Amino acid sequence: MGLDESSETGGLSIRFRPVMIDIVYVHNLGIARFGNLFGTNSNSLIATFIYNYAWRKKG
């Protein structure tokens, strides 16, 4: 039996070669699984930064 882990989310990605940045907001992350471990109301901001070392500018 699985858990219903529905959370409100919103995010965006920004790409300017060779860099990509992803940012996401999650409201009440893991509340069904962990309860109030992170507080009764959890607001999370998660970001990733990716640099593509293999990318070469043409020209």
mmCIF file as Biopython writes it, N, C-alpha, C and O atoms, coordinates in Angstrom:
data_model
#
loop_
_atom_site.group_PDB
_atom_site.id
_atom_site.type_symbol
_atom_site.label_atom_id
_atom_site.label_alt_id
_atom_site.label_comp_id
_atom_site.label_asym_id
_atom_site.label_entity_id
_atom_site.label_seq_id
_atom_site.pdbx_PDB_ins_code
_atom_site.Cartn_x
_atom_site.Cartn_y
_atom_site.Cartn_z
_atom_site.occupancy
_atom_site.B_iso_or_equiv
_atom_site.auth_seq_id
_atom_site.auth_asym_id
_atom_site.pdbx_PDB_model_num
ATOM 1   N N  . MET A ? 1  ? 0.841  -1.162 0.000   1.0 0.0 1  A 1 
ATOM 2   C CA . MET A ? 1  ? 0.000  0.000  0.000   1.0 0.0 1  A 1 
ATOM 3   C C  . MET A ? 1  ? 0.900  1.244  0.000   1.0 0.0 1  A 1 
ATOM 4   O O  . MET A ? 1  ? 1.780  1.374  0.851   1.0 0.0 1  A 1 
ATOM 5   N N  . GLY A ? 2  ? 0.684  2.132  -0.932  1.0 0.0 2  A 1 
ATOM 6   C CA . GLY A ? 2  ? 1.494  3.342  -1.044  1.0 0.0 2  A 1 
ATOM 7   C C  . GLY A ? 2  ? 0.897  4.514  -0.287  1.0 0.0 2  A 1 
ATOM 8   O O  . GLY A ? 2  ? -0.239 4.465  0.183   1.0 0.0 2  A 1 
ATOM 9   N N  . LEU A ? 3  ? 1.681  5.552  -0.185  1.0 0.0 3  A 1 
ATOM 10  C CA . LEU A ? 3  ? 1.234  6.781  0.473   1.0 0.0 3  A 1 
ATOM 11  C C  . LEU A ? 3  ? 0.875  7.820  -0.574  1.0 0.0 3  A 1 
ATOM 12  O O  . LEU A ? 3  ? 1.520  7.901  -1.619  1.0 0.0 3  A 1 
ATOM 13  N N  . ASP A ? 4  ? -0.136 8.602  -0.301  1.0 0.0 4  A 1 
ATOM 14  C CA . ASP A ? 4  ? -0.484 9.727  -1.165  1.0 0.0 4  A 1 
ATOM 15  C C  . ASP A ? 4  ? 0.378  10.910 -0.737  1.0 0.0 4  A 1 
ATOM 16  O O  . ASP A ? 4  ? 0.085  11.566 0.262   1.0 0.0 4  A 1 
ATOM 17  N N  . GLU A ? 5  ? 1.433  11.182 -1.488  1.0 0.0 5  A 1 
ATOM 18  C CA . GLU A ? 5  ? 2.357  12.261 -1.135  1.0 0.0 5  A 1 
ATOM 19  C C  . GLU A ? 5  ? 2.168  13.454 -2.057  1.0 0.0 5  A 1 
ATOM 20  O O  . GLU A ? 5  ? 3.099  13.882 -2.739  1.0 0.0 5  A 1 
ATOM 21  N N  . SER A ? 6  ? 0.964  13.980 -2.069  1.0 0.0 6  A 1 
ATOM 22  C CA . SER A ? 6  ? 0.699  15.128 -2.924  1.0 0.0 6  A 1 
ATOM 23  C C  . SER A ? 6  ? 1.166  16.409 -2.223  1.0 0.0 6  A 1 
ATOM 24  O O  . SER A ? 6  ? 0.800  16.680 -1.080  1.0 0.0 6  A 1 
ATOM 25  N N  . SER A ? 7  ? 1.970  17.173 -2.929  1.0 0.0 7  A 1 
ATOM 26  C CA . SER A ? 7  ? 2.481  18.452 -2.436  1.0 0.0 7  A 1 
ATOM 27  C C  . SER A ? 7  ? 2.371  19.471 -3.553  1.0 0.0 7  A 1 
ATOM 28  O O  . SER A ? 7  ? 2.559  19.142 -4.724  1.0 0.0 7  A 1 
ATOM 29  N N  . GLU A ? 8  ? 2.066  20.707 -3.191  1.0 0.0 8  A 1 
ATOM 30  C CA . GLU A ? 8  ? 2.029  21.765 -4.196  1.0 0.0 8  A 1 
ATOM 31  C C  . GLU A ? 8  ? 3.463  22.099 -4.594  1.0 0.0 8  A 1 
ATOM 32  O O  . GLU A ? 8  ? 4.341  22.225 -3.740  1.0 0.0 8  A 1 
ATOM 33  N N  . THR A ? 9  ? 3.691  22.239 -5.898  1.0 0.0 9  A 1 
ATOM 34  C CA . THR A ? 9  ? 5.035  22.527 -6.393  1.0 0.0 9  A 1 
ATOM 35  C C  . THR A ? 9  ? 5.000  23.593 -7.480  1.0 0.0 9  A 1 
ATOM 36  O O  . THR A ? 9  ? 3.960  23.853 -8.085  1.0 0.0 9  A 1 
ATOM 37  N N  . GLY A ? 10 ? 6.129  24.189 -7.710  1.0 0.0 10 A 1 
ATOM 38  C CA . GLY A ? 10 ? 6.324  25.121 -8.812  1.0 0.0 10 A 1 
ATOM 39  C C  . GLY A ? 10 ? 7.811  25.210 -9.088  1.0 0.0 10 A 1 
ATOM 40  O O  . GLY A ? 10 ? 8.618  25.184 -8.159  1.0 0.0 10 A 1 
ATOM 41  N N  . GLY A ? 11 ? 8.179  25.315 -10.347 1.0 0.0 11 A 1 
ATOM 42  C CA . GLY A ? 11 ? 9.601  25.352 -10.643 1.0 0.0 11 A 1 
ATOM 43  C C  . GLY A ? 11 ? 9.909  25.978 -11.983 1.0 0.0 11 A 1 
ATOM 44  O O  . GLY A ? 11 ? 9.020  26.255 -12.788 1.0 0.0 11 A 1 
ATOM 45  N N  . LEU A ? 12 ? 11.196 26.193 -12.199 1.0 0.0 12 A 1 
ATOM 46  C CA . LEU A ? 12 ? 11.649 26.732 -13.474 1.0 0.0 12 A 1 
ATOM 47  C C  . LEU A ? 12 ? 13.069 26.283 -13.751 1.0 0.0 12 A 1 
ATOM 48  O O  . LEU A ? 12 ? 13.824 25.951 -12.837 1.0 0.0 12 A 1 
ATOM 49  N N  . SER A ? 13 ? 13.417 26.278 -15.028 1.0 0.0 13 A 1 
ATOM 50  C CA . SER A ? 13 ? 14.764 25.944 -15.472 1.0 0.0 13 A 1 
ATOM 51  C C  . SER A ? 13 ? 15.313 27.106 -16.279 1.0 0.0 13 A 1 
ATOM 52  O O  . SER A ? 13 ? 14.603 27.713 -17.081 1.0 0.0 13 A 1 
ATOM 53  N N  . ILE A ? 14 ? 16.567 27.404 -16.061 1.0 0.0 14 A 1 
ATOM 54  C CA . ILE A ? 14 ? 17.254 28.451 -16.809 1.0 0.0 14 A 1 
ATOM 55  C C  . ILE A ? 14 ? 18.462 27.812 -17.470 1.0 0.0 14 A 1 
ATOM 56  O O  . ILE A ? 14 ? 19.267 27.158 -16.807 1.0 0.0 14 A 1 
ATOM 57  N N  . ARG A ? 15 ? 18.590 28.002 -18.776 1.0 0.0 15 A 1 
ATOM 58  C CA . ARG A ? 15 ? 19.721 27.409 -19.486 1.0 0.0 15 A 1 
ATOM 59  C C  . ARG A ? 15 ? 20.405 28.466 -20.322 1.0 0.0 15 A 1 
ATOM 60  O O  . ARG A ? 15 ? 19.771 29.118 -21.152 1.0 0.0 15 A 1 
ATOM 61  N N  . PHE A ? 16 ? 21.675 28.635 -20.111 1.0 0.0 16 A 1 
ATOM 62  C CA . PHE A ? 16 ? 22.530 29.407 -20.996 1.0 0.0 16 A 1 
ATOM 63  C C  . PHE A ? 16 ? 23.824 28.624 -21.077 1.0 0.0 16 A 1 
ATOM 64  O O  . PHE A ? 16 ? 24.610 28.567 -20.131 1.0 0.0 16 A 1 
ATOM 65  N N  . ARG A ? 17 ? 24.017 28.025 -22.234 1.0 0.0 17 A 1 
ATOM 66  C CA . ARG A ? 17 ? 25.112 27.067 -22.423 1.0 0.0 17 A 1 
ATOM 67  C C  . ARG A ? 17 ? 26.430 27.627 -21.952 1.0 0.0 17 A 1 
ATOM 68  O O  . ARG A ? 17 ? 26.750 28.782 -22.234 1.0 0.0 17 A 1 
ATOM 69  N N  . PRO A ? 18 ? 27.186 26.845 -21.256 1.0 0.0 18 A 1 
ATOM 70  C CA . PRO A ? 18 ? 27.085 25.444 -20.852 1.0 0.0 18 A 1 
ATOM 71  C C  . PRO A ? 18 ? 26.476 25.228 -19.469 1.0 0.0 18 A 1 
ATOM 72  O O  . PRO A ? 18 ? 26.735 24.196 -18.850 1.0 0.0 18 A 1 
ATOM 73  N N  . VAL A ? 19 ? 25.678 26.163 -18.968 1.0 0.0 19 A 1 
ATOM 74  C CA . VAL A ? 19 ? 25.138 26.088 -17.608 1.0 0.0 19 A 1 
ATOM 75  C C  . VAL A ? 19 ? 23.624 25.882 -17.644 1.0 0.0 19 A 1 
ATOM 76  O O  . VAL A ? 19 ? 22.925 26.465 -18.473 1.0 0.0 19 A 1 
ATOM 77  N N  . MET A ? 20 ? 23.123 25.034 -16.719 1.0 0.0 20 A 1 
ATOM 78  C CA . MET A ? 20 ? 21.685 24.878 -16.538 1.0 0.0 20 A 1 
ATOM 79  C C  . MET A ? 20 ? 21.393 24.943 -15.037 1.0 0.0 20 A 1 
ATOM 80  O O  . MET A ? 20 ? 22.052 24.273 -14.241 1.0 0.0 20 A 1 
ATOM 81  N N  . ILE A ? 21 ? 20.409 25.748 -14.660 1.0 0.0 21 A 1 
ATOM 82  C CA . ILE A ? 21 ? 20.010 25.906 -13.267 1.0 0.0 21 A 1 
ATOM 83  C C  . ILE A ? 21 ? 18.528 25.563 -13.155 1.0 0.0 21 A 1 
ATOM 84  O O  . ILE A ? 21 ? 17.701 26.113 -13.881 1.0 0.0 21 A 1 
ATOM 85  N N  . ASP A ? 22 ? 18.199 24.653 -12.243 1.0 0.0 22 A 1 
ATOM 86  C CA . ASP A ? 22 ? 16.814 24.272 -11.976 1.0 0.0 22 A 1 
ATOM 87  C C  . ASP A ? 22 ? 16.475 24.686 -10.549 1.0 0.0 22 A 1 
ATOM 88  O O  . ASP A ? 22 ? 17.251 24.450 -9.624  1.0 0.0 22 A 1 
ATOM 89  N N  . ILE A ? 23 ? 15.312 25.303 -10.381 1.0 0.0 23 A 1 
ATOM 90  C CA . ILE A ? 23 ? 14.853 25.732 -9.059  1.0 0.0 23 A 1 
ATOM 91  C C  . ILE A ? 23 ? 13.402 25.271 -8.892  1.0 0.0 23 A 1 
ATOM 92  O O  . ILE A ? 23 ? 12.578 25.451 -9.789  1.0 0.0 23 A 1 
ATOM 93  N N  . VAL A ? 24 ? 13.101 24.676 -7.736  1.0 0.0 24 A 1 
ATOM 94  C CA . VAL A ? 24 ? 11.738 24.202 -7.475  1.0 0.0 24 A 1 
ATOM 95  C C  . VAL A ? 24 ? 11.343 24.561 -6.043  1.0 0.0 24 A 1 
ATOM 96  O O  . VAL A ? 24 ? 12.164 24.522 -5.127  1.0 0.0 24 A 1 
ATOM 97  N N  . TYR A ? 25 ? 10.075 24.909 -5.873  1.0 0.0 25 A 1 
ATOM 98  C CA . TYR A ? 25 ? 9.475  25.175 -4.561  1.0 0.0 25 A 1 
ATOM 99  C C  . TYR A ? 25 ? 8.504  24.041 -4.265  1.0 0.0 25 A 1 
ATOM 100 O O  . TYR A ? 25 ? 7.683  23.699 -5.116  1.0 0.0 25 A 1 
ATOM 101 N N  . VAL A ? 26 ? 8.582  23.454 -3.078  1.0 0.0 26 A 1 
ATOM 102 C CA . VAL A ? 26 ? 7.685  22.374 -2.680  1.0 0.0 26 A 1 
ATOM 103 C C  . VAL A ? 26 ? 7.077  22.725 -1.322  1.0 0.0 26 A 1 
ATOM 104 O O  . VAL A ? 26 ? 7.795  23.009 -0.363  1.0 0.0 26 A 1 
ATOM 105 N N  . HIS A ? 27 ? 5.755  22.703 -1.257  1.0 0.0 27 A 1 
ATOM 106 C CA . HIS A ? 27 ? 5.030  22.982 -0.008  1.0 0.0 27 A 1 
ATOM 107 C C  . HIS A ? 27 ? 4.700  21.660 0.668   1.0 0.0 27 A 1 
ATOM 108 O O  . HIS A ? 27 ? 4.103  20.780 0.048   1.0 0.0 27 A 1 
ATOM 109 N N  . ASN A ? 28 ? 5.081  21.513 1.927   1.0 0.0 28 A 1 
ATOM 110 C CA . ASN A ? 28 ? 4.836  20.305 2.729   1.0 0.0 28 A 1 
ATOM 111 C C  . ASN A ? 28 ? 5.463  19.056 2.117   1.0 0.0 28 A 1 
ATOM 112 O O  . ASN A ? 28 ? 4.791  18.042 1.929   1.0 0.0 28 A 1 
ATOM 113 N N  . LEU A ? 29 ? 6.745  19.137 1.813   1.0 0.0 29 A 1 
ATOM 114 C CA . LEU A ? 29 ? 7.502  18.013 1.260   1.0 0.0 29 A 1 
ATOM 115 C C  . LEU A ? 29 ? 7.546  16.862 2.262   1.0 0.0 29 A 1 
ATOM 116 O O  . LEU A ? 29 ? 7.981  17.041 3.399   1.0 0.0 29 A 1 
ATOM 117 N N  . GLY A ? 30 ? 7.096  15.680 1.841   1.0 0.0 30 A 1 
ATOM 118 C CA . GLY A ? 30 ? 7.156  14.474 2.659   1.0 0.0 30 A 1 
ATOM 119 C C  . GLY A ? 30 ? 6.253  14.462 3.876   1.0 0.0 30 A 1 
ATOM 120 O O  . GLY A ? 30 ? 6.490  13.678 4.795   1.0 0.0 30 A 1 
ATOM 121 N N  . ILE A ? 31 ? 5.228  15.298 3.920   1.0 0.0 31 A 1 
ATOM 122 C CA . ILE A ? 31 ? 4.370  15.388 5.103   1.0 0.0 31 A 1 
ATOM 123 C C  . ILE A ? 31 ? 3.635  14.063 5.350   1.0 0.0 31 A 1 
ATOM 124 O O  . ILE A ? 31 ? 3.424  13.697 6.507   1.0 0.0 31 A 1 
ATOM 125 N N  . ALA A ? 32 ? 3.241  13.338 4.302   1.0 0.0 32 A 1 
ATOM 126 C CA . ALA A ? 32 ? 2.542  12.059 4.470   1.0 0.0 32 A 1 
ATOM 127 C C  . ALA A ? 32 ? 3.479  10.982 5.010   1.0 0.0 32 A 1 
ATOM 128 O O  . ALA A ? 32 ? 3.052  10.116 5.774   1.0 0.0 32 A 1 
ATOM 129 N N  . ARG A ? 33 ? 4.730  11.028 4.627   1.0 0.0 33 A 1 
ATOM 130 C CA . ARG A ? 33 ? 5.683  10.000 5.029   1.0 0.0 33 A 1 
ATOM 131 C C  . ARG A ? 33 ? 6.333  10.297 6.387   1.0 0.0 33 A 1 
ATOM 132 O O  . ARG A ? 33 ? 6.490  9.388  7.202   1.0 0.0 33 A 1 
ATOM 133 N N  . PHE A ? 34 ? 6.707  11.539 6.638   1.0 0.0 34 A 1 
ATOM 134 C CA . PHE A ? 34 ? 7.467  11.884 7.836   1.0 0.0 34 A 1 
ATOM 135 C C  . PHE A ? 34 ? 6.676  12.655 8.891   1.0 0.0 34 A 1 
ATOM 136 O O  . PHE A ? 34 ? 7.198  12.932 9.971   1.0 0.0 34 A 1 
ATOM 137 N N  . GLY A ? 35 ? 5.431  13.002 8.594   1.0 0.0 35 A 1 
ATOM 138 C CA . GLY A ? 35 ? 4.628  13.762 9.551   1.0 0.0 35 A 1 
ATOM 139 C C  . GLY A ? 35 ? 5.197  15.154 9.768   1.0 0.0 35 A 1 
ATOM 140 O O  . GLY A ? 35 ? 5.534  15.838 8.801   1.0 0.0 35 A 1 
ATOM 141 N N  . ASN A ? 36 ? 5.310  15.585 11.013  1.0 0.0 36 A 1 
ATOM 142 C CA . ASN A ? 36 ? 5.785  16.941 11.292  1.0 0.0 36 A 1 
ATOM 143 C C  . ASN A ? 36 ? 7.276  16.976 11.662  1.0 0.0 36 A 1 
ATOM 144 O O  . ASN A ? 36 ? 7.699  17.825 12.446  1.0 0.0 36 A 1 
ATOM 145 N N  . LEU A ? 37 ? 8.071  16.055 11.098  1.0 0.0 37 A 1 
ATOM 146 C CA . LEU A ? 37 ? 9.519  16.028 11.343  1.0 0.0 37 A 1 
ATOM 147 C C  . LEU A ? 37 ? 10.170 17.362 10.969  1.0 0.0 37 A 1 
ATOM 148 O O  . LEU A ? 37 ? 11.065 17.824 11.676  1.0 0.0 37 A 1 
ATOM 149 N N  . PHE A ? 38 ? 9.742  17.982 9.884   1.0 0.0 38 A 1 
ATOM 150 C CA . PHE A ? 38 ? 10.291 19.259 9.432   1.0 0.0 38 A 1 
ATOM 151 C C  . PHE A ? 38 ? 9.432  20.443 9.875   1.0 0.0 38 A 1 
ATOM 152 O O  . PHE A ? 38 ? 9.610  21.555 9.377   1.0 0.0 38 A 1 
ATOM 153 N N  . GLY A ? 39 ? 8.519  20.220 10.788  1.0 0.0 39 A 1 
ATOM 154 C CA . GLY A ? 39 ? 7.603  21.260 11.245  1.0 0.0 39 A 1 
ATOM 155 C C  . GLY A ? 39 ? 6.206  20.971 10.744  1.0 0.0 39 A 1 
ATOM 156 O O  . GLY A ? 39 ? 6.016  20.128 9.867   1.0 0.0 39 A 1 
ATOM 157 N N  . THR A ? 40 ? 5.236  21.659 11.294  1.0 0.0 40 A 1 
ATOM 158 C CA . THR A ? 40 ? 3.848  21.426 10.887  1.0 0.0 40 A 1 
ATOM 159 C C  . THR A ? 40 ? 3.550  21.976 9.506   1.0 0.0 40 A 1 
ATOM 160 O O  . THR A ? 40 ? 2.568  21.577 8.881   1.0 0.0 40 A 1 
ATOM 161 N N  . ASN A ? 41 ? 4.383  22.885 9.020   1.0 0.0 41 A 1 
ATOM 162 C CA . ASN A ? 41 ? 4.211  23.476 7.705   1.0 0.0 41 A 1 
ATOM 163 C C  . ASN A ? 41 ? 5.597  23.629 7.081   1.0 0.0 41 A 1 
ATOM 164 O O  . ASN A ? 41 ? 6.387  24.467 7.514   1.0 0.0 41 A 1 
ATOM 165 N N  . SER A ? 42 ? 5.889  22.818 6.065   1.0 0.0 42 A 1 
ATOM 166 C CA . SER A ? 42 ? 7.217  22.801 5.456   1.0 0.0 42 A 1 
ATOM 167 C C  . SER A ? 42 ? 7.197  23.537 4.112   1.0 0.0 42 A 1 
ATOM 168 O O  . SER A ? 42 ? 6.354  23.257 3.259   1.0 0.0 42 A 1 
ATOM 169 N N  . ASN A ? 43 ? 8.121  24.473 3.929   1.0 0.0 43 A 1 
ATOM 170 C CA . ASN A ? 43 ? 8.293  25.169 2.655   1.0 0.0 43 A 1 
ATOM 171 C C  . ASN A ? 43 ? 9.737  24.952 2.215   1.0 0.0 43 A 1 
ATOM 172 O O  . ASN A ? 43 ? 10.668 25.416 2.874   1.0 0.0 43 A 1 
ATOM 173 N N  . SER A ? 44 ? 9.921  24.247 1.101   1.0 0.0 44 A 1 
ATOM 174 C CA . SER A ? 44 ? 11.261 23.861 0.661   1.0 0.0 44 A 1 
ATOM 175 C C  . SER A ? 44 ? 11.590 24.510 -0.677  1.0 0.0 44 A 1 
ATOM 176 O O  . SER A ? 44 ? 10.739 24.615 -1.560  1.0 0.0 44 A 1 
ATOM 177 N N  . LEU A ? 45 ? 12.828 24.938 -0.809  1.0 0.0 45 A 1 
ATOM 178 C CA . LEU A ? 45 ? 13.360 25.462 -2.063  1.0 0.0 45 A 1 
ATOM 179 C C  . LEU A ? 45 ? 14.575 24.608 -2.419  1.0 0.0 45 A 1 
ATOM 180 O O  . LEU A ? 45 ? 15.549 24.550 -1.668  1.0 0.0 45 A 1 
ATOM 181 N N  . ILE A ? 46 ? 14.504 23.949 -3.572  1.0 0.0 46 A 1 
ATOM 182 C CA . ILE A ? 46 ? 15.561 23.035 -4.003  1.0 0.0 46 A 1 
ATOM 183 C C  . ILE A ? 46 ? 16.122 23.561 -5.318  1.0 0.0 46 A 1 
ATOM 184 O O  . ILE A ? 46 ? 15.370 23.924 -6.223  1.0 0.0 46 A 1 
ATOM 185 N N  . ALA A ? 47 ? 17.454 23.601 -5.418  1.0 0.0 47 A 1 
ATOM 186 C CA . ALA A ? 47 ? 18.092 24.098 -6.640  1.0 0.0 47 A 1 
ATOM 187 C C  . ALA A ? 47 ? 19.208 23.148 -7.061  1.0 0.0 47 A 1 
ATOM 188 O O  . ALA A ? 47 ? 19.903 22.576 -6.222  1.0 0.0 47 A 1 
ATOM 189 N N  . THR A ? 48 ? 19.369 22.991 -8.373  1.0 0.0 48 A 1 
ATOM 190 C CA . THR A ? 48 ? 20.488 22.227 -8.921  1.0 0.0 48 A 1 
ATOM 191 C C  . THR A ? 48 ? 21.229 23.102 -9.918  1.0 0.0 48 A 1 
ATOM 192 O O  . THR A ? 48 ? 20.630 23.935 -10.597 1.0 0.0 48 A 1 
ATOM 193 N N  . PHE A ? 49 ? 22.520 22.906 -9.996  1.0 0.0 49 A 1 
ATOM 194 C CA . PHE A ? 49 ? 23.390 23.640 -10.917 1.0 0.0 49 A 1 
ATOM 195 C C  . PHE A ? 49 ? 24.163 22.609 -11.714 1.0 0.0 49 A 1 
ATOM 196 O O  . PHE A ? 49 ? 24.879 21.788 -11.142 1.0 0.0 49 A 1 
ATOM 197 N N  . ILE A ? 50 ? 24.022 22.644 -13.047 1.0 0.0 50 A 1 
ATOM 198 C CA . ILE A ? 50 ? 24.696 21.681 -13.919 1.0 0.0 50 A 1 
ATOM 199 C C  . ILE A ? 50 ? 25.594 22.440 -14.888 1.0 0.0 50 A 1 
ATOM 200 O O  . ILE A ? 50 ? 25.154 23.369 -15.566 1.0 0.0 50 A 1 
ATOM 201 N N  . TYR A ? 51 ? 26.853 22.033 -14.942 1.0 0.0 51 A 1 
ATOM 202 C CA . TYR A ? 51 ? 27.805 22.602 -15.899 1.0 0.0 51 A 1 
ATOM 203 C C  . TYR A ? 51 ? 28.222 21.494 -16.857 1.0 0.0 51 A 1 
ATOM 204 O O  . TYR A ? 51 ? 28.719 20.454 -16.424 1.0 0.0 51 A 1 
ATOM 205 N N  . ASN A ? 52 ? 28.025 21.705 -18.145 1.0 0.0 52 A 1 
ATOM 206 C CA . ASN A ? 52 ? 28.341 20.712 -19.166 1.0 0.0 52 A 1 
ATOM 207 C C  . ASN A ? 52 ? 29.778 20.946 -19.648 1.0 0.0 52 A 1 
ATOM 208 O O  . ASN A ? 52 ? 30.035 21.835 -20.460 1.0 0.0 52 A 1 
ATOM 209 N N  . TYR A ? 53 ? 30.701 20.139 -19.136 1.0 0.0 53 A 1 
ATOM 210 C CA . TYR A ? 53 ? 32.110 20.277 -19.506 1.0 0.0 53 A 1 
ATOM 211 C C  . TYR A ? 53 ? 32.388 19.897 -20.960 1.0 0.0 53 A 1 
ATOM 212 O O  . TYR A ? 53 ? 33.365 20.365 -21.544 1.0 0.0 53 A 1 
ATOM 213 N N  . ALA A ? 54 ? 31.535 19.053 -21.548 1.0 0.0 54 A 1 
ATOM 214 C CA . ALA A ? 54 ? 31.745 18.591 -22.913 1.0 0.0 54 A 1 
ATOM 215 C C  . ALA A ? 54 ? 31.278 19.599 -23.963 1.0 0.0 54 A 1 
ATOM 216 O O  . ALA A ? 54 ? 31.584 19.436 -25.144 1.0 0.0 54 A 1 
ATOM 217 N N  . TRP A ? 55 ? 30.546 20.633 -23.561 1.0 0.0 55 A 1 
ATOM 218 C CA . TRP A ? 55 ? 30.006 21.578 -24.525 1.0 0.0 55 A 1 
ATOM 219 C C  . TRP A ? 55 ? 31.098 22.456 -25.098 1.0 0.0 55 A 1 
ATOM 220 O O  . TRP A ? 55 ? 31.937 22.980 -24.365 1.0 0.0 55 A 1 
ATOM 221 N N  . ARG A ? 56 ? 31.084 22.614 -26.406 1.0 0.0 56 A 1 
ATOM 222 C CA . ARG A ? 56 ? 32.049 23.476 -27.107 1.0 0.0 56 A 1 
ATOM 223 C C  . ARG A ? 56 ? 31.302 24.463 -27.980 1.0 0.0 56 A 1 
ATOM 224 O O  . ARG A ? 56 ? 30.369 24.094 -28.693 1.0 0.0 56 A 1 
ATOM 225 N N  . LYS A ? 57 ? 31.713 25.714 -27.922 1.0 0.0 57 A 1 
ATOM 226 C CA . LYS A ? 57 ? 31.102 26.751 -28.750 1.0 0.0 57 A 1 
ATOM 227 C C  . LYS A ? 57 ? 31.509 26.514 -30.209 1.0 0.0 57 A 1 
ATOM 228 O O  . LYS A ? 57 ? 32.688 26.330 -30.512 1.0 0.0 57 A 1 
ATOM 229 N N  . LYS A ? 58 ? 30.521 26.520 -31.102 1.0 0.0 58 A 1 
ATOM 230 C CA . LYS A ? 58 ? 30.814 26.330 -32.528 1.0 0.0 58 A 1 
ATOM 231 C C  . LYS A ? 58 ? 31.335 27.624 -33.120 1.0 0.0 58 A 1 
ATOM 232 O O  . LYS A ? 58 ? 30.859 28.716 -32.810 1.0 0.0 58 A 1 
ATOM 233 N N  . GLY A ? 59 ? 32.332 27.466 -33.985 1.0 0.0 59 A 1 
ATOM 234 C CA . GLY A ? 59 ? 32.788 28.664 -34.679 1.0 0.0 59 A 1 
ATOM 235 C C  . GLY A ? 59 ? 34.180 29.038 -34.460 1.0 0.0 59 A 1 
ATOM 236 O O  . GLY A ? 59 ? 34.645 30.037 -35.009 1.0 0.0 59 A 1 
#
